[in-house]
Amino acid sequence: DAEITQSPRHKITETGRQVTLACHQTWNHNNMFWYRQDLGHGLRLIHYSYGVQDTNKGEVSDGYSVSRSNTEDLPLTLESAASSQTSVYFCASSAGQGNYEQYFGPGTRLTVT
Amino acid sequence: TQLLEQSPQFLSIQEGENLTVYCNSSSVFSSLQWYRQEPGEGPVLLVTVVTGGEVKKLKRLTFQFGDARKDSSLHITAAQPGDTGLYLCAGGVKLTFGTGTRLTIIP
């Protein structure tokens, strides 16, 4: 069965370190998204991609970067982790081409100390 | 930016009762989606509504899209403990999410 996976599921890191969160989908979806979820803010879009080599900034992109070298993967990098980036991160994908229904991964809980 | 407001933020009711939660916006959406999220998991798509005035049923859950495509509602009949979770509406090409309704069904 097609799925979307994230790794690691839990991560503790120190302020200033670079961190990369992995997202892998086997739906063969064109579109991929990264969100963060915090109490009181709901899900906020960080970055998104509509296809290989395409990346775009979302609502809260400062301090984050992504790259899309293939259809299946969209890794999220925190260049220099900050305590404000402690959150739960979700990756999602959608088929695109008028179909915006998104399928979410299980999330990564990141703690920056 | 298209904003979605959900109400109520929190709802706690007894098993067997009926409830309605709302998703409102000042913007028109071509479609709206409803997701349910359980603790420690990602949101799971429940339904997509596309046509103004559309009503969709999923067992005991009834979803309605407003005629003007600016609002939506979710009605649950005879709520069960398994309905407990965070209900999120979302719309737009990049999926703007509402802040959600946290529903607790008390056995």
Backbone of each chain as ProteinMPNN parsed JSONL, in Angstrom:
{"seq_chain_A": "DAEITQSPRHKITETGRQVTLACHQTWNHNNMFWYRQDLGHGLRLIHYSYGVQDTNKGEVSDGYSVSRSNTEDLPLTLESAASSQTSVYFCASSAGQGNYEQYFGPGTRLTVT", "coords_chain_A": {"N_chain_A": [[0.834, -1.191, 0.0], [0.402, 2.272, -0.725], [2.124, 4.914, 0.962], [3.075, 7.473, 3.35], [5.941, 8.405, 4.952], [7.792, 9.482, 7.84], [10.882, 10.489, 9.258], [13.316, 11.269, 11.805], [10.949, 9.967, 14.279], [10.981, 11.176, 16.696], [13.035, 13.772, 17.979], [15.722, 15.228, 19.634], [17.557, 18.131, 19.896], [20.294, 20.488, 19.979], [20.396, 24.033, 20.431], [21.357, 25.914, 17.611], [22.389, 23.847, 16.087], [22.389, 22.057, 12.942], [19.608, 20.49, 11.524], [17.97, 17.805, 9.928], [14.914, 16.738, 8.712], [13.289, 13.905, 7.531], [11.135, 13.018, 4.787], [9.168, 10.77, 3.062], [7.354, 9.578, 0.34], [5.218, 7.187, -1.188], [3.165, 7.455, -2.907], [3.467, 8.521, -5.363], [2.91, 11.174, -5.752], [2.677, 14.512, -7.025], [2.75, 16.856, -5.492], [4.132, 18.08, -2.467], [4.314, 18.832, 1.019], [5.303, 20.706, 3.914], [4.423, 21.12, 7.27], [4.117, 22.8, 10.415], [2.938, 22.145, 13.706], [1.515, 23.727, 16.35], [0.337, 24.41, 19.649], [-2.527, 26.374, 19.733], [-2.026, 27.53, 17.31], [-2.606, 25.855, 15.252], [-2.158, 24.087, 12.155], [0.55, 25.146, 10.305], [1.872, 26.257, 7.249], [5.07, 25.519, 6.037], [7.003, 25.026, 3.899], [6.559, 24.158, 0.429], [6.186, 21.97, -2.418], [5.695, 21.571, -5.874], [6.635, 19.756, -7.589], [9.498, 17.95, -8.93], [12.515, 19.648, -8.382], [11.155, 21.962, -7.856], [10.416, 24.354, -5.415], [8.793, 26.164, -2.792], [8.111, 28.972, -0.653], [6.305, 28.924, 2.385], [3.931, 30.034, 4.842], [5.459, 30.259, 7.214], [8.368, 30.235, 6.786], [10.927, 31.11, 7.497], [14.189, 30.277, 8.537], [14.066, 27.679, 7.743], [14.633, 25.2, 5.175], [14.104, 23.5, 2.031], [14.572, 20.873, -0.366], [13.971, 19.385, -3.54], [14.723, 16.662, -5.084], [13.814, 14.384, -6.206], [10.74, 12.588, -6.935], [9.765, 11.282, -4.685], [10.772, 12.247, -2.226], [11.027, 14.863, 0.232], [13.033, 16.483, 2.017], [13.289, 18.344, 5.059], [15.157, 21.003, 6.243], [16.524, 22.456, 9.102], [18.387, 25.15, 9.438], [19.903, 26.345, 11.508], [19.129, 25.416, 14.423], [16.576, 26.693, 16.558], [15.079, 27.52, 19.74], [12.488, 28.307, 19.36], [11.667, 26.732, 17.312], [10.927, 24.352, 18.285], [8.547, 21.913, 18.019], [5.826, 20.057, 16.493], [6.247, 18.403, 13.52], [4.792, 17.977, 10.371], [4.623, 16.168, 7.383], [3.154, 16.175, 4.16], [1.357, 14.99, 1.275], [-0.032, 15.474, -2.014], [-1.963, 14.697, -4.934], [-2.201, 16.712, -6.81], [-2.912, 18.671, -9.779], [-5.559, 19.656, -9.722], [-6.546, 18.033, -7.721], [-6.632, 18.357, -4.426], [-6.561, 16.991, -2.066], [-4.985, 16.007, 0.822], [-2.504, 13.775, 2.096], [-1.212, 12.745, 5.084], [1.884, 12.353, 6.879], [3.075, 10.597, 9.867], [4.218, 12.413, 11.585], [6.886, 14.32, 13.168], [8.29, 14.831, 16.231], [9.994, 17.486, 17.381], [12.407, 18.698, 19.557], [14.107, 21.475, 20.677], [16.808, 22.277, 22.533]], "CA_chain_A": [[0.0, 0.0, 0.0], [1.137, 3.526, -0.736], [2.173, 5.536, 2.274], [4.003, 8.585, 3.533], [6.658, 8.155, 6.198], [8.667, 10.543, 8.33], [11.887, 10.057, 10.223], [12.913, 10.383, 12.901], [9.656, 10.306, 14.888], [11.31, 12.07, 17.805], [14.399, 14.269, 17.868], [16.127, 16.292, 20.544], [18.787, 18.723, 19.397], [20.704, 21.697, 20.694], [20.333, 25.307, 19.71], [22.452, 26.187, 16.693], [22.724, 22.686, 15.254], [21.594, 21.823, 11.746], [18.777, 19.292, 11.659], [17.191, 17.476, 8.737], [13.801, 15.807, 8.903], [13.034, 13.216, 6.269], [9.765, 12.702, 4.381], [9.203, 9.883, 1.897], [6.008, 9.111, -0.019], [5.163, 6.215, -2.279], [1.933, 7.708, -3.658], [3.829, 9.12, -6.647], [2.256, 12.468, -5.792], [3.494, 15.638, -7.461], [2.827, 17.913, -4.49], [4.523, 17.726, -1.106], [4.173, 19.974, 1.923], [5.746, 20.608, 5.297], [3.697, 21.955, 8.213], [4.377, 22.656, 11.843], [1.708, 22.242, 14.484], [1.742, 24.236, 17.7], [-0.889, 24.736, 20.36], [-3.022, 27.727, 19.505], [-1.741, 28.004, 15.945], [-3.023, 24.894, 14.247], [-1.144, 23.671, 11.182], [1.041, 26.26, 9.5], [2.661, 25.784, 6.115], [6.467, 25.963, 6.066], [7.446, 25.001, 2.5], [5.852, 23.192, -0.393], [6.778, 21.679, -3.724], [4.739, 21.07, -6.852], [7.298, 18.794, -8.461], [10.954, 17.877, -8.811], [13.25, 20.907, -8.553], [10.301, 23.092, -7.511], [10.162, 24.579, -3.989], [8.163, 27.454, -2.534], [8.004, 29.318, 0.756], [4.98, 29.015, 2.962], [3.626, 31.091, 5.8], [6.457, 30.372, 8.288], [9.524, 29.591, 6.169], [12.211, 31.611, 7.996], [14.968, 29.315, 9.306], [13.869, 26.343, 7.166], [14.834, 25.053, 3.741], [13.78, 22.195, 1.463], [15.008, 20.615, -1.734], [13.212, 18.272, -4.123], [15.559, 16.079, -6.137], [13.057, 13.292, -6.819], [9.312, 12.674, -6.631], [9.38, 10.63, -3.431], [11.337, 12.803, -0.99], [11.15, 16.303, 0.464], [13.624, 16.694, 3.339], [13.2, 19.684, 5.647], [16.369, 21.313, 6.995], [16.613, 23.617, 9.968], [19.781, 25.532, 9.223], [20.496, 26.586, 12.823], [17.928, 25.215, 15.225], [16.268, 27.642, 17.623], [14.067, 26.985, 20.661], [11.167, 28.605, 18.779], [11.358, 25.706, 16.331], [10.372, 23.188, 18.98], [7.209, 21.766, 17.459], [5.577, 18.797, 15.785], [6.332, 18.674, 12.085], [4.074, 17.029, 9.533], [4.789, 16.173, 5.949], [1.946, 15.739, 3.479], [1.448, 14.979, -0.187], [-1.286, 15.425, -2.747], [-1.737, 14.36, -6.343], [-2.153, 17.901, -7.635], [-3.739, 18.691, -10.998], [-6.935, 19.846, -9.307], [-6.858, 17.207, -6.558], [-5.877, 18.954, -3.331], [-6.682, 16.182, -0.861], [-3.637, 15.723, 1.299], [-2.247, 12.595, 2.923], [-0.203, 13.171, 6.038], [2.731, 11.42, 7.601], [2.758, 10.48, 11.302], [4.771, 13.535, 12.335], [8.154, 14.28, 13.902], [8.31, 15.757, 17.374], [11.34, 18.049, 17.512], [12.671, 19.535, 20.723], [15.378, 22.192, 20.586], [17.153, 22.686, 23.905]], "C_chain_A": [[0.877, 1.251, 0.0], [1.086, 4.175, 0.64], [3.109, 6.742, 2.239], [4.638, 8.41, 4.908], [7.548, 9.34, 6.549], [9.677, 9.941, 9.299], [12.823, 11.212, 10.555], [11.519, 10.754, 13.416], [9.835, 11.271, 16.059], [12.771, 12.482, 17.667], [14.607, 15.344, 18.906], [17.464, 16.822, 20.041], [19.089, 19.985, 20.174], [20.581, 22.918, 19.802], [21.575, 25.493, 18.844], [22.83, 25.034, 15.789], [21.85, 22.646, 13.996], [20.862, 20.484, 11.89], [18.043, 19.069, 10.343], [16.154, 16.429, 9.085], [13.444, 15.21, 7.548], [11.544, 12.972, 6.062], [9.832, 11.916, 3.092], [7.791, 9.405, 1.606], [6.082, 8.179, -1.221], [3.852, 6.325, -3.05], [2.217, 8.157, -5.09], [3.107, 10.462, -6.848], [3.227, 13.551, -6.254], [3.768, 16.614, -6.327], [3.235, 17.365, -3.131], [4.604, 18.985, -0.262], [4.813, 19.656, 3.272], [4.954, 21.613, 6.132], [4.339, 21.797, 9.598], [3.071, 22.866, 12.594], [2.055, 22.61, 15.912], [0.399, 24.556, 18.324], [-1.286, 26.178, 20.083], [-2.802, 28.255, 18.108], [-2.224, 27.032, 14.878], [-1.859, 24.472, 13.374], [-0.741, 24.861, 10.332], [2.025, 25.751, 8.458], [4.063, 26.379, 6.145], [7.01, 26.115, 4.638], [6.59, 23.999, 1.749], [6.506, 23.063, -1.758], [5.715, 21.087, -4.637], [5.382, 20.082, -7.818], [8.8, 18.845, -8.261], [11.576, 19.217, -9.197], [12.404, 22.14, -8.25], [10.142, 23.188, -6.0], [9.638, 25.992, -3.807], [8.049, 27.686, -1.037], [6.543, 29.373, 1.175], [4.891, 30.146, 3.955], [4.745, 31.336, 6.808], [7.778, 29.74, 7.85], [10.884, 30.021, 6.739], [12.905, 30.553, 8.855], [14.865, 27.888, 8.806], [14.207, 26.359, 5.674], [14.452, 23.645, 3.313], [14.427, 22.096, 0.09], [14.263, 19.395, -2.24], [14.008, 17.737, -5.321], [14.878, 14.881, -6.808], [11.595, 13.425, -6.39], [9.002, 12.252, -5.202], [9.751, 11.399, -2.16], [11.329, 14.324, -0.95], [11.719, 16.496, 1.863], [13.522, 18.154, 3.771], [14.437, 19.913, 6.509], [16.183, 22.567, 7.822], [18.08, 24.001, 9.989], [20.529, 25.701, 10.543], [19.344, 26.573, 13.818], [17.8, 26.242, 16.354], [15.157, 27.059, 18.492], [12.655, 27.23, 20.13], [10.742, 27.584, 17.727], [10.985, 24.369, 16.978], [8.909, 23.062, 18.578], [7.018, 20.325, 16.986], [5.478, 19.124, 14.306], [5.637, 17.554, 11.308], [4.403, 17.268, 8.073], [3.496, 15.655, 5.332], [2.188, 15.732, 1.978], [0.056, 14.978, -0.79], [-0.975, 15.212, -4.222], [-1.553, 15.597, -7.208], [-3.095, 17.801, -8.821], [-5.211, 18.74, -10.622], [-7.357, 19.012, -8.117], [-5.997, 17.664, -5.392], [-5.975, 18.167, -2.036], [-5.301, 15.738, -0.429], [-3.597, 14.49, 2.191], [-1.036, 12.92, 3.784], [0.633, 12.018, 6.562], [2.398, 11.438, 9.087], [3.347, 11.591, 12.16], [6.125, 13.246, 12.965], [8.081, 15.301, 15.024], [9.743, 16.199, 17.589], [11.415, 18.941, 18.735], [14.048, 20.152, 20.579], [15.695, 22.75, 21.973], [18.248, 23.743, 23.935]], "O_chain_A": [[1.935, 1.293, 0.627], [0.122, 4.004, 1.386], [3.819, 6.992, 1.264], [3.935, 8.282, 5.911], [7.992, 10.091, 5.681], [9.372, 9.016, 10.052], [13.103, 12.048, 9.695], [10.973, 11.779, 13.008], [8.953, 12.073, 16.365], [13.63, 11.681, 17.298], [13.792, 16.255, 19.052], [18.391, 16.052, 19.792], [18.255, 20.487, 20.928], [20.656, 22.828, 18.577], [22.699, 25.259, 19.289], [23.539, 25.24, 14.804], [20.721, 23.136, 13.993], [21.437, 19.485, 12.323], [17.557, 20.014, 9.72], [16.457, 15.386, 9.664], [13.315, 15.922, 6.552], [10.792, 12.752, 7.012], [10.476, 12.341, 2.133], [7.104, 8.892, 2.49], [6.889, 8.359, -2.132], [3.47, 5.398, -3.765], [1.317, 8.171, -5.931], [2.747, 10.828, -7.967], [4.415, 13.527, -5.935], [4.875, 17.139, -6.205], [2.749, 16.321, -2.697], [4.921, 20.066, -0.76], [4.858, 18.506, 3.707], [4.824, 22.782, 5.772], [5.002, 20.803, 9.894], [2.216, 23.65, 12.183], [2.791, 21.897, 16.594], [-0.554, 24.923, 17.636], [-0.466, 27.09, 20.191], [-3.327, 29.309, 17.75], [-2.241, 27.382, 13.698], [-0.707, 24.498, 13.806], [-1.585, 25.508, 9.712], [2.892, 24.927, 8.746], [4.227, 27.593, 6.263], [7.421, 27.201, 4.231], [5.978, 23.11, 2.341], [7.271, 23.926, -2.19], [4.938, 20.221, -4.235], [4.737, 19.625, -8.762], [9.312, 19.68, -7.515], [11.209, 19.829, -10.2], [12.896, 23.262, -8.377], [9.771, 22.204, -5.36], [9.986, 26.901, -4.561], [7.91, 26.748, -0.252], [5.672, 29.809, 0.422], [5.675, 31.094, 3.916], [4.968, 32.473, 7.221], [8.253, 28.801, 8.489], [11.891, 29.358, 6.486], [12.307, 29.999, 9.777], [15.49, 26.985, 9.362], [14.086, 27.384, 5.002], [14.47, 22.713, 4.117], [14.78, 23.101, -0.527], [13.958, 18.48, -1.475], [13.962, 18.295, -6.417], [15.323, 14.422, -7.86], [11.261, 14.282, -5.572], [8.091, 12.791, -4.574], [9.111, 11.22, -1.124], [11.587, 14.99, -1.953], [10.953, 16.657, 2.813], [13.651, 19.071, 2.96], [14.735, 19.116, 7.399], [15.746, 23.604, 7.322], [18.917, 23.258, 10.503], [21.666, 25.248, 10.675], [18.673, 27.583, 14.029], [18.778, 26.604, 17.007], [14.387, 26.21, 18.042], [11.737, 26.46, 20.411], [9.587, 27.573, 17.3], [10.758, 23.378, 16.284], [8.124, 23.989, 18.773], [7.925, 19.497, 17.069], [4.724, 20.007, 13.897], [5.859, 16.367, 11.547], [4.454, 18.402, 7.597], [2.823, 14.801, 5.909], [3.105, 16.384, 1.478], [-0.909, 14.541, -0.164], [0.124, 15.506, -4.693], [-0.844, 15.558, -8.214], [-3.975, 16.94, -8.855], [-6.017, 17.965, -11.137], [-8.423, 19.25, -7.55], [-4.795, 17.404, -5.355], [-5.511, 18.64, -0.998], [-4.543, 15.165, -1.212], [-4.535, 14.207, 2.937], [0.017, 13.315, 3.285], [0.174, 10.882, 6.675], [1.538, 12.204, 9.522], [3.012, 11.703, 13.339], [6.468, 12.1, 13.255], [7.841, 16.486, 14.791], [10.606, 15.393, 17.936], [10.585, 19.831, 18.923], [15.038, 19.447, 20.385], [14.959, 23.576, 22.513], [18.647, 24.188, 25.011]]}, "seq_chain_B": "TQLLEQSPQFLSIQEGENLTVYCNSSSVFSSLQWYRQEPGEGPVLLVTVVTGGEVKKLKRLTFQFGDARKDSSLHITAAQPGDTGLYLCAGGVKLTFGTGTRLTIIP", "coords_chain_B": {"N_chain_B": [[-4.494, 36.39, 2.241], [-6.249, 33.451, 2.937], [-8.431, 32.88, 5.547], [-9.56, 30.557, 7.969], [-11.987, 30.028, 10.33], [-12.777, 28.135, 13.134], [-15.396, 26.796, 15.108], [-17.041, 25.33, 17.951], [-13.959, 25.93, 19.845], [-13.347, 23.999, 21.718], [-15.123, 21.084, 22.698], [-17.09, 19.149, 24.705], [-18.98, 16.386, 25.226], [-21.651, 14.126, 26.157], [-21.709, 10.627, 25.451], [-23.768, 9.532, 22.807], [-25.131, 11.894, 22.384], [-25.948, 14.581, 20.05], [-24.047, 16.715, 17.851], [-22.736, 19.77, 16.436], [-20.181, 21.223, 14.543], [-18.407, 24.08, 13.335], [-17.097, 25.781, 10.439], [-15.808, 28.653, 9.23], [-15.389, 31.339, 6.885], [-14.324, 34.42, 5.359], [-13.69, 34.314, 2.804], [-14.1, 32.871, -0.47], [-14.066, 29.47, -1.222], [-12.902, 27.007, -3.476], [-13.124, 24.395, -2.795], [-13.618, 22.533, 0.227], [-12.099, 20.774, 2.87], [-12.399, 18.248, 5.368], [-10.693, 17.058, 8.171], [-9.669, 14.574, 10.543], [-7.821, 14.341, 13.481], [-5.946, 12.33, 15.572], [-4.393, 11.951, 18.803], [-0.848, 12.085, 18.589], [-0.718, 11.374, 15.954], [-0.898, 11.975, 12.363], [-3.128, 14.248, 10.586], [-6.141, 12.882, 9.198], [-7.861, 12.532, 6.229], [-11.308, 13.143, 5.988], [-13.473, 13.988, 4.357], [-14.19, 15.684, 1.258], [-15.731, 18.61, 0.19], [-17.276, 20.166, -2.529], [-19.198, 21.468, -4.148], [-21.337, 24.293, -3.849], [-23.744, 24.232, -1.257], [-23.678, 21.529, -1.09], [-24.176, 18.332, 0.434], [-22.709, 15.818, 2.306], [-22.585, 12.492, 3.476], [-21.128, 10.447, 5.931], [-21.423, 7.701, 7.328], [-22.302, 8.294, 10.575], [-21.664, 10.913, 10.384], [-22.299, 14.081, 9.035], [-21.645, 16.292, 6.498], [-21.684, 19.624, 5.409], [-21.553, 22.027, 2.831], [-21.54, 25.472, 2.519], [-23.888, 27.514, 0.692], [-22.676, 29.712, -0.533], [-20.114, 28.911, -0.582], [-18.371, 29.634, 1.457], [-18.375, 28.626, 3.952], [-18.662, 25.811, 6.179], [-20.07, 22.908, 7.715], [-19.995, 20.355, 10.225], [-21.818, 17.713, 11.295], [-22.454, 15.496, 13.87], [-24.115, 12.6, 14.632], [-25.476, 10.934, 17.4], [-23.071, 10.655, 19.075], [-19.996, 8.892, 19.615], [-17.444, 7.443, 21.752], [-15.256, 6.894, 20.093], [-15.286, 8.957, 18.323], [-13.872, 10.978, 19.35], [-11.414, 13.499, 19.072], [-9.322, 15.797, 17.181], [-10.813, 18.002, 15.064], [-10.39, 19.271, 11.906], [-10.825, 21.823, 9.517], [-10.071, 22.625, 6.117], [-8.889, 24.502, 3.336], [-8.37, 25.698, -0.064], [-5.679, 25.986, -2.484], [-3.105, 25.598, -1.416], [-3.854, 24.577, 0.925], [-5.041, 26.013, 3.516], [-5.41, 25.79, 6.945], [-7.933, 25.577, 9.458], [-8.015, 26.362, 13.009], [-9.076, 24.335, 14.406], [-11.394, 22.075, 16.09], [-11.521, 20.685, 19.167], [-12.732, 17.74, 20.112], [-14.338, 15.911, 22.622], [-15.71, 12.937, 23.62], [-17.656, 11.743, 26.129], [-17.844, 8.72, 27.786]], "CA_chain_B": [[-4.477, 35.093, 2.929], [-7.573, 32.954, 3.263], [-8.475, 32.417, 6.919], [-10.674, 29.699, 8.342], [-12.24, 30.032, 11.767], [-13.593, 27.011, 13.552], [-16.045, 26.932, 16.409], [-16.252, 25.866, 19.064], [-12.584, 25.428, 19.926], [-13.406, 22.789, 22.529], [-16.472, 20.596, 22.902], [-17.103, 17.903, 25.47], [-20.368, 15.981, 25.352], [-21.878, 12.737, 26.549], [-21.973, 9.629, 24.413], [-25.165, 9.462, 22.393], [-25.642, 13.218, 22.021], [-25.633, 15.101, 18.724], [-23.265, 17.942, 17.904], [-22.354, 20.399, 15.173], [-19.042, 22.132, 14.58], [-18.499, 25.003, 12.204], [-15.885, 26.273, 9.791], [-16.267, 29.859, 8.551], [-14.386, 32.192, 6.264], [-14.831, 35.541, 4.562], [-13.239, 34.034, 1.438], [-14.74, 31.77, -1.19], [-13.176, 28.342, -1.484], [-13.369, 26.09, -4.515], [-13.469, 23.169, -2.082], [-13.197, 22.479, 1.628], [-11.878, 19.429, 3.35], [-12.433, 17.994, 6.804], [-9.755, 16.049, 8.643], [-9.672, 14.248, 11.966], [-6.487, 14.027, 13.963], [-5.887, 11.725, 16.893], [-3.109, 12.267, 19.457], [0.334, 11.372, 18.129], [-0.843, 10.976, 14.548], [-1.189, 13.04, 11.413], [-4.54, 14.373, 10.203], [-6.647, 11.932, 8.219], [-8.944, 13.127, 5.461], [-12.641, 12.561, 6.126], [-14.327, 14.28, 3.208], [-14.016, 16.919, 0.509], [-16.957, 19.161, -0.373], [-16.875, 20.952, -3.699], [-20.293, 22.251, -4.713], [-22.103, 25.052, -2.879], [-24.965, 23.558, -0.852], [-23.481, 20.073, -1.084], [-24.241, 17.592, 1.689], [-22.137, 14.476, 2.207], [-22.737, 11.712, 4.703], [-20.154, 9.398, 6.185], [-22.012, 7.017, 8.485], [-23.02, 9.214, 11.469], [-21.144, 12.261, 10.16], [-22.885, 14.786, 7.909], [-20.878, 17.478, 6.151], [-22.411, 20.521, 4.515], [-20.822, 23.161, 2.286], [-22.465, 26.578, 2.377], [-24.264, 27.873, -0.673], [-21.709, 30.669, -1.065], [-18.795, 28.25, -0.502], [-17.515, 30.317, 2.433], [-18.478, 28.002, 5.254], [-19.002, 24.396, 6.185], [-20.387, 22.38, 9.04], [-19.906, 18.91, 10.451], [-22.784, 17.281, 12.289], [-22.292, 14.095, 14.283], [-25.311, 12.055, 15.282], [-25.234, 9.867, 18.381], [-21.617, 10.616, 19.21], [-19.392, 7.754, 20.3], [-16.088, 7.756, 22.216], [-14.33, 6.819, 18.969], [-15.32, 10.216, 17.578], [-12.959, 11.906, 20.027], [-10.26, 13.89, 18.273], [-9.249, 17.176, 16.722], [-11.416, 18.107, 13.739], [-9.805, 20.391, 11.192], [-11.249, 22.092, 8.158], [-8.968, 23.164, 5.327], [-9.292, 24.847, 1.98], [-7.399, 26.406, -0.875], [-4.695, 25.187, -3.215], [-2.022, 25.242, -0.496], [-4.519, 24.114, 2.147], [-5.081, 26.767, 4.763], [-6.131, 25.03, 7.953], [-8.498, 26.215, 10.629], [-7.313, 25.985, 14.243], [-9.611, 23.063, 14.834], [-12.293, 21.845, 17.216], [-11.097, 19.496, 19.926], [-13.961, 17.084, 20.551], [-14.209, 14.807, 23.573], [-16.973, 12.255, 23.88], [-17.554, 11.11, 27.445], [-18.654, 7.473, 27.808]], "C_chain_B": [[-5.898, 34.668, 3.286], [-7.548, 32.372, 4.672], [-9.718, 31.569, 7.142], [-10.806, 29.695, 9.858], [-13.164, 28.881, 12.121], [-14.174, 27.261, 14.929], [-16.919, 25.714, 16.685], [-14.824, 25.348, 19.028], [-12.545, 24.106, 20.664], [-14.865, 22.397, 22.71], [-16.386, 19.248, 23.6], [-18.554, 17.533, 25.714], [-20.453, 14.514, 25.738], [-22.113, 11.853, 25.32], [-23.466, 9.604, 24.097], [-25.764, 10.805, 21.991], [-25.253, 13.568, 20.588], [-24.831, 16.387, 18.862], [-23.012, 18.465, 16.501], [-21.158, 21.302, 15.414], [-18.988, 22.89, 13.263], [-17.13, 25.448, 11.722], [-16.311, 27.453, 8.924], [-15.117, 30.676, 7.99], [-15.074, 33.363, 5.567], [-14.473, 35.34, 3.091], [-14.036, 32.882, 0.841], [-13.696, 30.694, -1.459], [-13.756, 27.471, -2.592], [-13.742, 24.732, -3.917], [-13.01, 23.299, -0.64], [-13.053, 21.025, 2.02], [-12.001, 19.388, 4.862], [-11.489, 16.84, 7.117], [-10.027, 15.775, 10.115], [-8.261, 13.829, 12.36], [-6.571, 13.467, 15.372], [-4.502, 11.97, 17.479], [-1.963, 11.421, 18.915], [0.291, 10.939, 16.68], [-1.062, 12.191, 13.662], [-2.672, 13.11, 11.115], [-4.906, 13.359, 9.13], [-7.859, 12.541, 7.541], [-10.252, 12.375, 5.685], [-13.456, 12.755, 4.849], [-13.856, 15.555, 2.523], [-15.375, 17.347, -0.026], [-16.571, 20.195, -1.427], [-17.963, 21.92, -4.165], [-21.031, 23.002, -3.615], [-23.419, 24.358, -2.569], [-24.835, 22.049, -0.74], [-23.563, 19.501, 0.327], [-23.655, 16.203, 1.439], [-22.278, 13.778, 3.549], [-21.697, 10.612, 4.748], [-20.597, 8.732, 7.473], [-22.76, 8.036, 9.356], [-22.557, 10.665, 11.3], [-21.786, 12.849, 8.902], [-22.134, 16.089, 7.702], [-21.695, 18.319, 5.179], [-21.502, 21.664, 4.097], [-21.83, 24.27, 2.054], [-22.731, 26.939, 0.92], [-23.236, 28.792, -1.324], [-20.281, 30.129, -1.024], [-17.823, 29.028, 0.394], [-17.521, 29.616, 3.781], [-18.888, 26.541, 5.1], [-19.331, 23.969, 7.598], [-20.253, 20.863, 9.035], [-20.868, 18.57, 11.572], [-22.55, 15.812, 12.593], [-23.543, 13.675, 15.054], [-24.901, 10.925, 16.222], [-23.739, 9.63, 18.568], [-21.146, 9.418, 20.037], [-17.973, 8.118, 20.746], [-15.051, 7.718, 21.095], [-14.318, 8.064, 18.109], [-14.384, 11.255, 18.189], [-11.756, 12.205, 19.149], [-10.309, 15.366, 17.957], [-9.785, 17.204, 15.295], [-10.952, 19.408, 13.094], [-10.495, 20.569, 9.849], [-10.08, 22.756, 7.425], [-9.467, 23.458, 3.93], [-8.21, 25.583, 1.238], [-6.37, 25.478, -1.477], [-3.577, 24.717, -2.296], [-2.558, 24.787, 0.85], [-4.246, 24.993, 3.359], [-5.937, 25.992, 5.74], [-6.761, 25.959, 8.99], [-7.753, 25.726, 11.868], [-7.934, 24.758, 14.896], [-10.613, 23.128, 15.972], [-11.852, 20.564, 17.898], [-12.328, 18.903, 20.581], [-13.644, 15.925, 21.487], [-15.586, 14.227, 23.82], [-16.808, 11.443, 25.163], [-18.438, 9.87, 27.486], [-19.723, 7.498, 28.894]], "O_chain_B": [[-6.657, 35.442, 3.869], [-6.75, 31.482, 4.967], [-10.781, 31.831, 6.579], [-9.852, 29.395, 10.576], [-14.2, 28.68, 11.487], [-13.535, 27.854, 15.798], [-17.478, 25.128, 15.758], [-14.511, 24.431, 18.268], [-11.805, 23.198, 20.288], [-15.736, 23.254, 22.855], [-15.7, 18.332, 23.144], [-19.286, 18.294, 26.347], [-19.478, 13.767, 25.659], [-22.645, 12.294, 24.302], [-24.309, 9.648, 24.993], [-26.798, 10.846, 21.325], [-24.368, 12.953, 19.993], [-24.926, 17.072, 19.879], [-23.063, 17.726, 15.518], [-21.13, 22.06, 16.384], [-19.453, 22.416, 12.227], [-16.155, 25.488, 12.473], [-17.088, 27.282, 7.984], [-14.019, 30.701, 8.546], [-16.256, 33.295, 5.231], [-14.904, 36.109, 2.233], [-14.572, 32.036, 1.557], [-12.577, 30.99, -1.875], [-14.962, 27.231, -2.635], [-14.574, 24.01, -4.467], [-12.116, 24.087, -0.332], [-13.796, 20.16, 1.556], [-11.737, 20.376, 5.547], [-11.479, 15.809, 6.446], [-10.545, 16.627, 10.837], [-7.602, 13.063, 11.657], [-7.19, 14.061, 16.254], [-3.541, 12.173, 16.737], [-2.081, 10.201, 18.793], [1.172, 10.21, 16.223], [-1.368, 13.284, 14.138], [-3.402, 12.149, 11.359], [-4.095, 13.022, 8.268], [-8.78, 13.013, 8.209], [-10.309, 11.149, 5.588], [-14.051, 11.812, 4.328], [-13.203, 16.399, 3.137], [-16.091, 16.545, -0.626], [-15.655, 20.993, -1.229], [-17.672, 23.059, -4.531], [-21.324, 22.432, -2.564], [-24.136, 23.941, -3.478], [-25.779, 21.369, -0.34], [-23.085, 20.105, 1.287], [-24.041, 15.506, 0.501], [-22.116, 14.383, 4.609], [-21.422, 9.941, 3.753], [-20.204, 9.138, 8.566], [-23.764, 8.591, 8.909], [-23.029, 11.548, 12.017], [-21.817, 12.213, 7.848], [-22.003, 16.893, 8.624], [-22.314, 17.799, 4.251], [-20.763, 22.207, 4.918], [-22.875, 24.033, 1.449], [-21.905, 26.699, 0.039], [-22.954, 28.673, -2.517], [-19.342, 30.832, -1.397], [-16.621, 29.078, 0.132], [-16.746, 29.979, 4.666], [-19.382, 26.107, 4.059], [-18.91, 24.605, 8.563], [-20.377, 20.197, 8.007], [-20.74, 19.088, 12.681], [-22.458, 14.986, 11.685], [-23.956, 14.335, 16.008], [-24.083, 10.074, 15.873], [-23.217, 8.558, 18.264], [-21.789, 8.996, 20.998], [-17.363, 9.018, 20.168], [-14.061, 8.448, 21.153], [-13.444, 8.222, 17.256], [-14.141, 12.301, 17.587], [-11.156, 11.306, 18.561], [-11.202, 16.09, 18.396], [-9.269, 16.509, 14.419], [-11.101, 20.492, 13.658], [-10.725, 19.599, 9.126], [-9.213, 23.37, 8.046], [-10.342, 22.77, 3.403], [-7.239, 26.044, 1.838], [-6.207, 24.337, -1.045], [-3.144, 23.568, -2.382], [-1.798, 24.631, 1.806], [-3.323, 24.735, 4.131], [-7.051, 25.582, 5.415], [-6.192, 26.991, 9.347], [-6.956, 24.79, 11.791], [-7.37, 24.204, 15.84], [-10.671, 24.106, 16.717], [-11.814, 19.497, 17.286], [-12.899, 19.493, 21.498], [-12.802, 15.076, 21.192], [-16.517, 14.945, 24.185], [-15.939, 10.577, 25.264], [-19.643, 9.956, 27.249], [-20.477, 6.536, 29.041]]}, "name": "protein", "num_of_chains": 2, "seq": "DAEITQSPRHKITETGRQVTLACHQTWNHNNMFWYRQDLGHGLRLIHYSYGVQDTNKGEVSDGYSVSRSNTEDLPLTLESAASSQTSVYFCASSAGQGNYEQYFGPGTRLTVTTQLLEQSPQFLSIQEGENLTVYCNSSSVFSSLQWYRQEPGEGPVLLVTVVTGGEVKKLKRLTFQFGDARKDSSLHITAAQPGDTGLYLCAGGVKLTFGTGTRLTIIP"}
